[in-house]
């Protein structure tokens, strides 16, 4: 009976695969799903575009671009795309690679002036390390997002505040705004053209993205179409009113529309070509979209700039983007030739963009949900339980280091039936060091190196989590602080 049902499932998938997205009801899906998501996550508005086989099938605004005035979000409303901007930086870098002006294996110091990256480790940071988020920088201590009154410093000046090199290049991916901004500065140094002008001339103008700009002083016609952004605080959306400014523009300064981002997606799906214009040669585009780093061979990996988001057996690549107010996602299937862009103007009650992507994949790429469990000994599982902290953190400040240890990012604990519970989700093992969520929406791998243990989430190939040693656990350190304070109180006259 099970074989018959599985055969029917496969047959239905084959039949569905021959249908166009229009025939599958893509418009109805987005209209229903997006409105449901805005209501469920309490988000004022969003824009979305969807492309397939080189054509823009759908561009739409939802909800409100301004909640107070009830101004509707329109298809041509503008949003800040946050770190999706990084893709423009990486493409710019690869354009110079195409011209033979950049060697991907070269030391980044070969291309910059005014400051140098310290030789903390024997291995230098290469251009490829920047492209895969593997240079090994700690997180910066300053906030890259400021507001309208802030004056953005020249790129070379802002990058002189160099974060510490926390681990050797190529060992771990650790998402780095500084690393991306450094890549943008290299584009500027090598091309001899200011970064924003370079991107305008070599990507935005070529793709006729007339509603897109890297510059943060918007022209009046663009400013008039700019959506308001909101913080979700104490159960309500609040707008700080000022326009956000990114202090290191290559990491996330672009303003755009859903329609323009559809053109950008098509150019990448078509390996660098859009309506007769090329932003990359086909070979270079394929190189960018190939995996060059993985924490584990069974997990999603880092491409050049893009990262994998594969789900339900379908390979997806793209990039997410967050400012303080806007939350965006660009994702596409290189094999099935479709892609989507979405941006929400509030963080709301949770990750709305993940909810949209999950709903889309489950609707159009349903998968067999059977799990083949692996029996793992209790001792082996208990070794993996504990608190984990992200490697995207500050290492150089002892107080920040202590704060990280006292505020773990992920907790893995044993469930009553002997499985793992990670962040409230129950996981079962499918290999000795690989576990899947029972709802099959998440996958995590573990790795032990000497006394250190690591957790790698499939959903975030650009980051790793290190297990906190038992002697720095939240409970033990908290107890020691309590005892110390109690002792001081007793000794005080």
SEFI-210778 format. One line per field, with one value per residue (C-alpha): residue number from 1; residue in one letter; x, y, z. Coordinates in Angstrom, 3 decimals, padded with zeros to 6 digits. Example, Ala and Ser with C-alpha at 12.3 -4.5 7.8 and 13.67 -1.06 7.14 Angstrom:
SEFI-210778
n: [1/2]
res: [A/S]
X: [012.300/013.670]
Y: [-004.500/-001.060]
Z: [007.800/007.140]
This chain:
SEFI-210778
n: [1/2/3/4/5/6/7/8/9/10/11/12/13/14/15/16/17/18/19/20/21/22/23/24/25/26/27/28/29/30/31/32/33/34/35/36/37/38/39/40/41/42/43/44/45/46/47/48/49/50/51/52/53/54/55/56/57/58/59/60/61/62/63/64/65/66/67/68/69/70/71/72/73/74/75/76/77/78/79/80/81/82/83/84/85/86/87/88/89/90/91/92/93/94/95/96/97/98/99/100/101/102/103/104/105/106/107/108/109/110/111/112/113/114/115/116/117/118/119/120/121/122/123/124/125/126/127/128/129/130/131/132/133/134/135/136/137/138/139/140/141/142/143/144/145/146/147/148/149/150/151/152/153/154/155/156/157/158/159/160/161/162/163/164/165/166/167/168/169/170/171/172/173/174/175/176/177/178/179/180/181/182/183/184/185/186/187/188/189/190/191/192/193/194/195/196/197/198/199/200/201/202/203/204/205/206/207/208/209/210/211/212/213/214/215/216/217/218/219/220/221/222/223/224/225/226/227/228/229/230/231/232/233/234/235/236/237/238/239/240/241/242/243/244/245/246/247/248/249/250/251/252/253/254/255/256/257/258/259/260/261/262/263/264/265/266/267/268/269/270/271/272/273/274/275/276/277/278/279/280/281/282/283/284/285/286/287/288/289/290/291/292/293/294/295/296/297/298/299/300/301/302/303/304/305/306/307/308/309/310/311/312/313/314/315/316/317/318/319/320/321/322/323/324/325/326/327/328/329/330/331/332/333/334/335/336/337/338/339/340/341/342/343/344/345/346/347/348/349/350/351/352/353/354/355/356/357/358/359/360/361/362/363/364/365/366/367/368/369/370/371/372/373/374/375/376/377/378/379/380/381/382/383/384/385/386/387/388/389/390/391/392/393/394/395/396/397/398/399/400/401/402/403/404/405/406/407/408/409/410/411/412/413/414/415/416/417/418/419/420/421/422/423/424/425/426/427/428/429/430/431/432/433/434/435/436/437/438/439/440/441/442/443/444/445/446/447/448/449/450/451/452/453/454/455/456/457/458/459/460/461/462/463/464/465/466/467/468/469/470/471/472/473/474/475/476/477/478/479/480/481/482/483/484/485/486/487/488/489/490/491/492/493]
res: [X/X/X/X/X/X/X/X/X/X/X/X/X/X/X/X/X/X/X/X/X/X/X/X/X/X/X/X/X/X/X/X/X/X/X/X/X/X/X/X/X/X/X/X/X/X/X/X/X/X/X/X/X/X/X/X/X/X/X/X/X/X/X/X/X/X/X/X/X/X/X/X/X/X/X/X/X/X/X/X/X/X/X/X/X/X/X/X/X/X/X/X/X/X/X/X/X/X/X/X/X/X/X/X/X/X/X/X/X/X/X/X/X/X/X/X/X/X/X/X/X/X/X/X/X/X/X/X/X/X/X/X/X/X/X/X/X/X/X/X/X/X/X/X/X/X/X/X/X/X/X/X/X/X/X/X/X/X/X/X/X/X/X/X/X/X/X/X/X/X/X/X/X/X/X/X/X/X/X/X/X/X/X/X/X/X/X/X/X/X/X/X/X/X/X/X/X/X/X/X/X/X/X/X/X/X/X/X/X/X/X/X/X/X/X/X/X/X/X/X/X/X/X/X/X/X/X/X/X/X/X/X/X/X/X/X/X/X/X/X/X/X/X/X/X/X/X/X/X/X/X/X/X/X/X/X/X/X/X/X/X/X/X/X/X/X/X/X/X/X/X/X/X/X/X/X/X/X/X/X/X/X/X/X/X/X/X/X/X/X/X/X/X/X/X/X/X/X/X/X/X/X/X/X/X/X/X/X/X/X/X/X/X/X/X/X/X/X/X/X/X/X/X/X/X/X/X/X/X/X/X/X/X/X/X/X/X/X/X/X/X/X/X/X/X/X/X/X/X/X/X/X/X/X/X/X/X/X/X/X/X/X/X/X/X/X/X/X/X/X/X/X/X/X/X/X/X/X/X/X/X/X/X/X/X/X/X/X/X/X/X/X/X/X/X/X/X/X/X/X/X/X/X/X/X/X/X/X/X/X/X/X/X/X/X/X/X/X/X/X/X/X/X/X/X/X/X/X/X/X/X/X/X/X/X/X/X/X/X/X/X/X/X/X/X/X/X/X/X/X/X/X/X/X/X/X/X/X/X/X/X/X/X/X/X/X/X/X/X/X/X/X/X/X/X/X/X/X/X/X/X/X/X/X/X/X/X/X/X/X/X/X/X]
X: [000.000/002.833/004.577/001.354/000.832/004.442/004.047/000.920/002.772/005.644/003.176/001.387/004.727/005.699/002.361/002.619/006.184/004.947/002.561/003.449/003.258/000.242/-001.515/-000.565/-002.310/000.720/-001.207/-003.898/-001.253/000.619/-002.526/-003.838/-000.520/000.897/-002.239/-002.394/001.260/000.800/-002.123/-000.468/002.850/001.281/003.267/001.986/003.096/005.268/006.288/006.856/007.952/008.135/009.890/009.903/011.666/013.031/009.726/008.299/005.066/004.024/004.791/002.555/002.345/000.420/-000.902/000.340/003.502/002.436/000.323/-000.631/-001.994/-003.227/-001.246/-001.341/001.867/002.059/003.901/006.408/006.867/010.504/012.142/015.606/016.879/019.518/022.136/020.632/022.746/025.818/025.090/025.772/029.096/030.086/029.106/031.191/034.170/033.670/033.450/036.982/038.037/036.727/038.894/041.962/042.362/041.722/043.147/040.731/043.639/045.525/046.005/043.433/046.259/047.528/044.520/044.020/045.784/045.607/045.541/046.455/044.813/047.100/049.038/047.390/047.623/050.183/047.534/046.461/042.852/042.158/039.534/037.852/037.615/035.655/033.342/032.512/032.378/035.406/038.011/037.702/036.841/035.053/031.810/032.289/031.675/029.869/026.364/026.473/022.931/022.447/019.760/019.232/021.343/024.407/027.100/028.497/032.299/034.448/034.672/038.427/038.150/035.311/037.217/040.290/038.534/039.502/037.802/040.035/040.903/039.333/040.197/042.243/040.821/038.816/038.141/034.607/032.068/031.186/028.925/030.843/029.546/033.106/034.364/031.762/032.543/036.233/035.308/033.480/036.525/038.686/036.254/036.728/040.512/041.021/038.513/039.454/035.722/033.757/031.929/028.369/029.173/030.778/027.653/025.404/027.352/028.125/024.995/022.053/022.164/022.876/019.792/017.709/016.881/015.546/014.098/017.317/020.181/023.207/023.304/021.545/020.427/017.361/016.242/012.792/010.944/012.394/011.867/008.167/007.746/009.748/007.836/007.931/009.723/008.622/009.966/007.651/007.746/005.410/002.854/002.645/004.447/006.296/008.119/011.235/010.535/014.179/015.607/018.156/021.748/024.307/027.737/029.553/027.414/028.697/027.209/023.602/022.734/020.604/017.058/014.984/011.568/010.205/010.056/013.715/014.745/012.893/015.233/018.225/016.989/016.456/019.990/021.399/019.200/020.288/023.950/024.638/022.408/019.254/017.593/020.834/022.971/025.562/026.735/028.817/030.096/028.305/031.382/031.788/028.102/028.345/031.433/029.541/026.614/028.779/029.532/033.030/032.712/030.642/030.843/029.594/029.197/025.576/024.504/023.865/027.026/028.461/028.777/030.535/028.250/025.143/024.378/022.335/018.791/017.924/014.642/012.532/015.251/015.329/018.546/017.949/020.434/019.986/020.494/018.500/018.647/017.759/018.017/016.477/013.155/013.054/013.367/013.977/014.708/015.965/015.942/015.970/016.235/019.071/017.709/013.980/014.482/012.262/012.953/011.242/011.974/010.028/010.520/008.492/008.467/008.509/009.970/006.525/006.080/008.637/010.363/007.673/010.036/010.850/007.136/006.574/009.409/008.328/004.736/005.842/008.116/005.537/002.872/004.839/007.534/005.912/008.222/007.836/008.139/009.408/012.366/014.892/016.041/019.526/019.943/022.580/023.765/022.615/026.238/026.939/023.779/024.384/027.825/026.056/023.651/024.426/024.560/026.047/027.113/027.496/030.947/029.558/030.434/033.028/036.132/038.472/036.434/036.456/033.161/031.476/032.957/031.511/028.155/028.107/028.820/026.058/023.546/023.739/022.208/021.145/020.401/020.335/018.823/017.603/013.899/011.981/011.978/015.726/015.754/017.139/015.243/016.876/015.225/011.940/011.930/012.324/015.027/015.820/019.130/019.486/023.258/025.704/026.252/023.284/019.765/016.559/013.590/010.559/008.637/011.520/012.005/015.447/018.665/021.697/025.130/027.573/031.363/033.930/037.535/039.512/037.802/035.561/032.161/030.271/026.725/026.038/022.457/021.500/019.428/022.436/025.591/027.242/027.517/028.688/027.894/030.463/029.526/030.161/032.567/030.890/032.989/031.544/027.949/025.243/024.192/027.698/028.840/025.531/025.884/029.463/028.420/025.571/027.923/030.459/027.841/026.391/029.859/030.514/027.151/027.992/031.450/030.289/029.924]
Y: [000.000/002.387/001.701/002.417/005.721/006.701/005.857/008.033/010.867/010.663/010.592/013.702/015.507/014.590/015.839/019.059/019.678/020.076/022.877/026.562/028.601/030.424/027.087/026.172/029.293/031.352/034.652/033.253/031.638/034.889/036.958/034.619/033.750/037.270/038.749/035.901/036.473/040.229/039.545/036.668/038.474/041.921/043.622/046.813/046.081/044.265/044.171/041.011/040.021/036.608/035.607/032.411/031.409/034.908/036.730/038.803/037.019/038.956/042.259/043.399/045.545/044.427/046.258/049.753/051.662/054.108/052.752/056.126/057.610/054.224/054.748/051.482/049.663/049.723/047.530/050.354/051.346/051.479/049.544/049.189/045.745/045.487/042.807/041.714/044.720/042.564/040.659/043.857/044.179/040.587/040.894/044.075/042.209/039.331/041.762/042.938/039.281/038.750/041.599/040.016/042.874/040.743/037.360/035.446/033.761/037.014/038.674/041.434/043.725/043.674/045.769/048.321/051.506/053.706/050.745/047.059/043.972/042.648/039.400/037.708/034.248/032.726/032.482/035.825/036.748/036.256/037.710/034.298/034.418/037.670/036.112/033.147/035.009/033.034/035.771/035.066/038.583/039.091/041.071/044.835/046.719/049.589/049.625/049.838/051.311/054.984/057.529/060.521/063.036/060.772/061.772/058.710/058.737/057.946/054.178/054.025/056.008/053.957/050.706/051.763/050.528/046.908/044.143/041.529/038.441/035.780/032.600/031.580/032.230/029.421/027.581/028.828/031.008/033.959/036.521/039.789/043.223/044.479/041.823/042.828/046.516/045.688/043.951/047.128/049.197/046.889/047.458/051.193/050.960/048.689/050.401/053.945/054.751/055.514/052.350/053.686/055.078/051.803/049.812/052.359/052.177/048.478/046.848/049.181/051.108/047.981/046.265/049.438/049.378/052.933/052.745/051.515/053.420/052.725/056.364/057.156/060.677/059.814/061.952/063.559/061.206/058.155/059.601/060.123/056.396/055.258/053.080/053.910/051.313/050.127/048.578/046.095/047.051/045.982/044.537/047.491/048.901/052.137/054.272/056.179/058.373/059.034/057.320/054.669/055.133/052.359/053.477/051.024/051.157/048.004/045.922/047.071/050.570/049.868/051.160/049.414/048.243/044.744/045.256/046.239/043.308/041.020/042.220/041.534/037.993/037.247/038.443/036.002/033.074/033.710/033.589/037.302/038.319/040.465/041.645/041.637/043.242/041.334/042.044/038.833/036.254/032.906/031.152/033.760/033.593/029.814/030.205/032.588/030.202/027.160/026.137/027.013/026.390/024.123/023.449/019.931/018.167/017.251/020.860/023.963/025.834/029.230/030.242/033.464/035.978/033.836/031.065/027.908/027.686/024.253/022.728/019.659/018.339/021.542/023.565/027.229/030.076/033.700/036.144/037.668/041.287/043.178/046.808/047.875/048.447/046.372/042.600/041.177/037.967/037.191/033.527/031.604/028.131/027.943/024.649/025.466/029.071/030.897/033.389/035.698/038.859/040.006/042.834/043.528/046.984/045.630/042.674/042.003/038.912/036.732/035.752/036.377/035.818/032.294/031.609/032.715/030.608/027.535/027.936/028.384/025.318/023.130/024.235/023.858/021.331/018.941/016.264/012.817/013.370/009.954/009.992/007.172/007.463/006.475/004.974/006.981/006.112/008.184/009.027/010.331/012.450/013.905/015.103/017.365/018.952/022.342/026.023/027.295/030.789/032.205/032.801/036.093/037.926/040.200/038.339/041.216/042.804/040.627/042.093/041.340/037.845/037.260/038.666/036.204/033.272/034.405/034.796/031.688/031.811/028.157/025.561/021.833/019.572/016.006/015.422/012.998/010.342/010.616/012.896/016.444/019.679/022.702/026.080/024.395/022.144/018.377/016.719/013.073/011.709/010.486/009.978/009.961/013.721/014.846/015.550/016.642/018.411/016.174/018.745/018.344/022.087/022.146/020.165/020.525/018.918/018.599/018.477/017.903/019.082/018.195/019.838/022.016/021.147/022.960/023.101/023.996/024.832/023.950/027.140/029.418/028.243/031.606/031.008/028.441/027.914/026.907/025.004/026.958/025.077/023.693/025.953/029.025/027.829/030.316/028.373/027.966/031.544/032.882/030.811/032.022/035.648/035.103/033.525/036.349/039.043/037.223/036.979/040.677/041.535/039.425/040.945/044.528/046.341]
Z: [000.000/000.925/-002.408/-004.289/-002.490/-003.102/-006.793/-006.992/-005.252/-007.762/-010.681/-009.411/-009.029/-012.612/-013.953/-011.938/-013.116/-016.686/-015.767/-015.817/-012.636/-014.090/-014.489/-010.938/-009.610/-008.606/-008.464/-006.203/-004.007/-003.421/-002.914/-000.233/001.413/001.595/003.112/005.628/006.573/007.059/009.394/011.272/011.836/012.338/009.558/007.865/004.308/001.786/-001.859/-003.881/-007.368/-009.013/-012.234/-014.275/-017.507/-018.098/-017.602/-014.780/-013.856/-010.804/-009.068/-006.235/-003.123/-000.030/002.986/003.785/002.974/005.681/008.501/009.975/006.740/005.431/002.236/000.275/-000.549/-004.341/-006.798/-007.403/-003.754/-002.677/000.155/001.660/000.639/003.386/002.879/-000.433/-001.521/-000.903/-004.119/-006.086/-004.273/-005.040/-008.706/-008.961/-007.541/-009.990/-012.907/-012.051/-011.736/-015.282/-016.503/-014.914/-012.453/-009.357/-008.375/-006.123/-004.302/-003.663/-000.279/000.191/001.300/-002.303/-003.328/-000.549/000.524/003.614/006.023/006.112/007.596/010.383/009.866/012.848/011.291/008.908/006.191/004.677/003.997/000.293/-002.013/-002.023/001.781/001.483/-001.117/001.141/004.493/005.690/006.469/010.212/011.397/014.687/014.667/014.613/017.845/016.113/014.673/010.842/010.807/011.664/010.850/008.603/010.485/010.253/007.745/006.008/006.068/003.006/002.662/003.182/006.420/007.894/007.284/009.278/012.413/011.712/013.719/015.302/013.278/015.523/013.603/010.616/007.136/005.560/008.834/009.490/007.775/010.005/008.353/008.089/007.131/007.453/005.029/002.440/002.854/002.409/-000.873/-001.948/-001.094/-003.217/-006.112/-005.612/-005.322/-008.332/-010.644/-009.652/-009.467/-006.297/-005.226/-005.648/-009.107/-010.143/-009.205/-010.937/-014.200/-014.322/-012.890/-012.229/-015.517/-017.585/-016.152/-016.503/-012.812/-012.833/-009.309/-007.684/-006.094/-003.909/-002.819/000.443/-000.417/-002.488/-005.396/-004.800/-007.193/-005.428/-001.955/-002.728/-003.368/-000.318/002.122/005.801/007.914/011.360/014.534/016.224/019.909/022.731/020.339/017.960/014.935/015.604/013.058/014.072/010.985/009.934/006.867/007.759/006.650/006.316/007.548/005.224/002.032/000.220/003.052/002.614/001.378/-001.712/-002.127/-004.796/-005.981/-006.422/-010.195/-010.397/-008.238/-010.656/-013.427/-011.204/-010.484/-014.184/-014.969/-012.416/-013.448/-017.053/-015.992/-016.248/-019.174/-019.271/-022.488/-024.456/-021.736/-019.727/-016.209/-016.078/-018.509/-018.281/-016.873/-014.147/-013.207/-012.930/-010.745/-008.471/-008.132/-007.329/-003.743/-002.509/001.229/003.483/007.199/006.457/003.069/003.934/004.509/002.429/001.493/000.610/-003.026/-004.028/-002.323/-002.715/-000.245/-000.636/000.773/-000.623/000.566/-000.259/-002.565/-004.661/-004.869/-004.089/-003.766/-002.747/000.092/002.927/004.023/007.197/008.116/011.409/009.641/006.436/006.055/002.601/000.743/-002.765/-003.765/-007.025/-008.502/-011.058/-012.397/-012.558/-013.710/-011.245/-008.502/-006.046/-004.108/-001.068/001.413/004.562/006.186/009.757/011.623/013.115/015.266/013.518/010.304/007.724/004.811/006.043/006.383/002.777/001.359/003.331/002.149/-001.469/-001.482/000.259/-002.231/-005.469/-004.467/-001.983/-000.623/000.888/004.654/005.779/008.201/008.551/012.147/013.304/016.739/018.590/022.077/025.005/025.847/022.319/022.388/025.832/024.682/022.184/024.650/026.136/025.229/021.971/020.925/017.432/015.983/014.714/017.922/019.517/020.724/021.605/024.409/027.595/028.795/025.462/025.570/029.036/027.918/024.995/027.306/029.639/026.788/024.586/021.101/020.938/023.595/022.843/025.494/025.778/025.313/027.592/024.847/024.257/021.219/021.118/021.639/020.004/020.487/021.346/018.244/018.601/016.505/015.841/014.563/010.998/011.390/014.293/014.027/011.924/013.189/011.519/013.008/013.243/011.219/008.690/008.301/009.890/009.751/012.034/011.992/014.879/014.869/017.620/017.395/020.503/023.456/021.261/019.816/017.074/015.724/012.088/010.986/007.419/007.192/007.817/006.008/006.731/010.475/013.054/016.727/019.332/022.485/025.675/028.010/031.132/033.354/031.556/031.500/032.367/035.445/036.890/036.253/037.570/040.742/041.253/040.863/043.346/045.884/045.417/045.906/048.912/050.437/049.908/051.484/054.561/054.941/054.588/057.924]
